Amino acid sequence: MKPARIPDLELDSLTSLSKARVGCDFQIRAVSGPGCDQLRKLGFCESLQVRKLAHGRNLICSVCGTRLAVSRQLAEQVLVSPVAA
């Protein structure tokens, strides 16, 4: 499955999941890079809402009611945008 193309104007409002704030909700906008195929197989893909729960050696995220640990390197390859409250 090919990642969705993001218009250049939207790229300015995106941040990587590794740099996103803990405790906030985000929408996944792009998942691209080495190892991201495995994330996609787990259902971690574009348009999904995710909450970052913890930041450390691995990031802990809540996705569809399930907690998922993601390495910092892999989280760098996931671009997210904040969900409006």
N, C-alpha and C positions, 0 to 999 in steps of 0.2 A: 504494500500500500504506500503510495507516494504521499509525503507530507503536504499539507495545504500551503499554497503560496500566500505570503503575507505582503500586502501593499507596503511600499517603502515608507509612507507616512506613518503607518502603525508601528514600524520597528522602533521608533523613538520612545514609545510608551511601554515597550516590553523589557522584561528583565529575566535573567536566568533564575531557575528555581533555587539554585544555590545562594543567590544574592537576595532572594525575596525575604520579607519579614516573617518571623515566626508568629503564629496565631492568626494570620490573615488568610482569607480565601482568594484563590486565583483561578483563572481559566487557562488551561493549557492551550497555547496558540501554535506551537511547533515542537516536534520531537524529531531531532535529526542528528545523526552522528554515529560513531562506532558504539555498538552495544544497545542502541535504541530499539532494534528489532525485538529484543527480548521484552522491553517495556511494553511495546505494542501488543505482543502476544499476551501479556498480563492485563491488557485493557487500558493501559496508561497512554492515552492518545489525545489528539486535538479535540477541542470543545468540551472536554471533561473538566469538571470543577474539582479542585484539590485544595486542601488546607495544610499548610506547613505547620507541623506540631513541634518539631525540635530540630536544632542545628548543632551538629557536632561532627565527629568523624564520618558518620552517615547521617543523612537527613531522614526524619520520620514524617511521613505525609499521611493524611487521611483521604482515601479515594473510594467513593461509593460505599462508605461505611466500614472500610477495611484499612488497617494501618499497613503501610508499605515503607520499608527502609530502602533508601537509594543512596548510592555512593556520591560523594561530592563531585567527582569527575563526571558521572552520568548526569547529575542534576545541572551541570553547566550546559548540557546539550538540550535542556528542556526550557523553552521560552514561555513565559507566562505573562498575563496581564491581570491587574487587580479586578475583583468583582465589586461592582458598586453596591454599597450597603443600603 
